[in-house]
Amino acid sequence: MNSIITVISNIIAIYRRELQSYFASPLAYGIATIFWLLAGFLLIILVFGPQGLLEQSAFADQAGVQGTPLDLPYEFTQFYLGLLGSLAMFVLPALSMGLYTDERKQGTLELLATSPITNWAVALGKLLGVVTFFFTMVLPLLVLESLIVGVSDPTFDLKLLFIGHLGLILMAAGVLSLGMFISSLTESTVLAAILTFALILVLFILEGVASGLQGPMGEAISHLSLLKHYNDFTQGVFDISGLVLFLSYAVLGLFLTAQSNEAFRFQRN
């Protein structure tokens, strides 16, 4: 029991240290600012632009459209979440690139490697820290989206919005974990970011690759696609298989990072 409490305490300590480093980092604030500016610009265009939500709603009212009306809030939410997923492709590598490369540059990785804290605890604490920071980046956008679609008539089910953002956070956790592993392999933050972006790109286009294959092979490759499962969440579908996949990527990244650090610790001994 004491050992479990000790492990949890170590994870919390690493988590707090990592989160504080992000909130004290000018680079992290720069990444967040660029993300908010781009996401906010896209949000304004989708709502107030020539083909935006308000314009389409006004046109439908003036034309007296009959039959099943277009669910504009749902279409807006699904499309905007898709754009956020695309932005995340560039933001997540920038967030994960320094998780271990900075430790190498500052000489603190050797201290972590020789400390009594297990590699798993260090990796998990770091992952929780960067995922929390990304969540704080997404949260203001979620509030704005809720305000926009919350005033729609008929009433929009905000549960669909929360499910979509849950998918975004889960996908980010998997990608950041894999990016953390890549960061543990090199001292170059730029190289870590490039390799992580390349990995994300591959995991996104797997759906397109799978569409050209037949049989079990195509289905297996399709199941590994980030885009396929993320799209299910953006449609308001709580996809269990997607949940399992994103968590599997997160656990895989943790495992590989722990092994990488164990190899580093072995070299130092």
Number of C-alpha atoms within 10 A of each C-alpha: 5 7 8 9 10 12 16 14 14 19 22 19 16 22 23 15 14 22 21 13 14 17 12 11 11 11 13 16 14 11 16 18 13 12 19 16 11 13 18 15 11 16 20 12 14 19 17 14 14 11 13 16 20 15 15 17 16 11 12 14 11 9 8 9 11 8 6 6 9 12 13 17 24 19 12 19 22 20 16 18 21 19 15 18 23 13 14 21 19 18 19 23 28 23 22 27 28 24 26 28 24 18 17 17 13 10 11 12 19 15 11 16 20 15 11 9 16 17 21 19 21 24 27 23 22 28 28 21 23 25 23 18 20 21 18 12 17 19 13 13 17 16 10 13 18 17 12 17 21 15 11 13 9 10 10 18 15 16 10 19 23 16 19 26 24 19 26 23 20 22 24 24 26 24 28 32 30 26 32 31 28 29 30 27 16 17 17 17 21 16 16 27 24 17 17 27 21 14 17 23 15 14 18 20 15 19 21 15 14 20 12 8 13 9 8 10 11 17 14 11 17 23 18 19 23 26 23 18 24 27 21 17 25 26 19 22 16 18 16 11 11 25 17 12 20 26 17 13 21 24 17 16 25 26 18 19 27 21 16 17 24 17 13 17 18 11 8 10 8
